[in-house]
């Protein structure tokens, strides 16, 4: 019994098969190129997204108080605030409670956490979460964590005179591959 393999070689193909395959390939490439210049139909166009919420004055004031930075990046504040709203449904209520506590007790920023912990308030961990977001650039934790910023986070501003963010190579090509202790 003579069984033939289902794949055929080019020897078995009709003589004009390579030419036809080449023409089909060129026609596909050309049609793809032409289609790249056509505008997308309205159904595929991206819908305008709702504007991200602007950081509340209360969030910016509390962030400045907690971090000790008088000037904070307003765009970063907007992104952090939007991330907090997405991760924590009661974030604005916690902000108000924290602001009211600070207004009523007038603690120093360095003693605020101890005062909150002593009273065992529900929002006691909020200052740490806000500072962590500003310094590390991540809001939330676990699967709900959102990386909001990296190179502009405050942890790099604190050491900017000596260190650069670790994802950047400040030197010629290949400089990151040499052992700095060997030179």
Secondary structure, DSSP 8 states (H G I E B T S, - for coil): -----SS--TTTS-TTHHHHHHHHHHHHHHHHHHHTTS---TTTS-----------HHHHHHHHHHH--S---HHHHHHHHHHHHHH-TTHHHHHHHHHHHHHHH---HHHHHHHHHHHT-TTTTHHHHHHHHHHH-EES-GGG-EE--STTSHHHHTTTTT---TT---SSTTGGGS-GGG-
